[in-house]
């Protein structure tokens, strides 16, 4: 989140929204006013396939880095 220059408002950019179900990742994008009030849109999903693909890419990169270091 960062302040919009020349205003008392801050721009919320993909701030994590807490949920009771850890399976879902929800973020919001919008404006936060000086008094804490928020105008935003929330977007979310479980993103299982994306998380798995990122995990695989990270594992491959870690393995490649280990090979180079050896």
N, C-alpha and C positions, 0 to 999 in steps of 0.2 A: 504494500500500500504506500502511495506517495501523495504528497500534497500537490494540488493543482495550483501552479504559480498564479499569484495575484488574487487568490480566493482563500476562504477558510474551509474549503472542502478537500477531501482526499479521494483519490481514485483507488478503488479496490480492484486488484487484478488477480483473479484466480485464488482468492483467499479460501482456505479449507473450511468447510462447514462441518462441525462435529455431528455425528450421528450415533444412534445406539446400535446399529448393525455395521460391524467392521467390514463387511463384504462390499459395501458401497463407498465410493469416493465422490463427494459432492463439493463443488467449488462455486463461488459466486463472483460476479463481476458487476461493478456499479460505483456509486458515489456514497461516501460517508461524510455526513455533516459534522460540524464542530461539536454539536451537542450529542453526538453518538448515533443519531438517527441514520438509517440506511435506505437507499433506493437501489435495488440490485436485482439481478436475474441469477438464479441458481441452476446449475447443470450438473448432472451426475450419472453414474452408472457403475457397474461392477468391474468392467474392463479386464476380465480374466485373461483373455487372449493377448491383449496388449501387455499386461504385466508379465506374462509368461515369455513373450517375445523379447522384452527388455531384459529380463533375467537371463535368458539364453545368450543375448548379445554381450551382456556384462561378463558372464562366465567365459565366453570365448575370448574376450579381450583380456581378462585376467590370466587365462591359460597362455595366451600369446605373449603377454608381458613376462610371465614366469619362464617361458622358453627362451626369451631374449636374455633374461637375467642369468640363465644357467650357463 
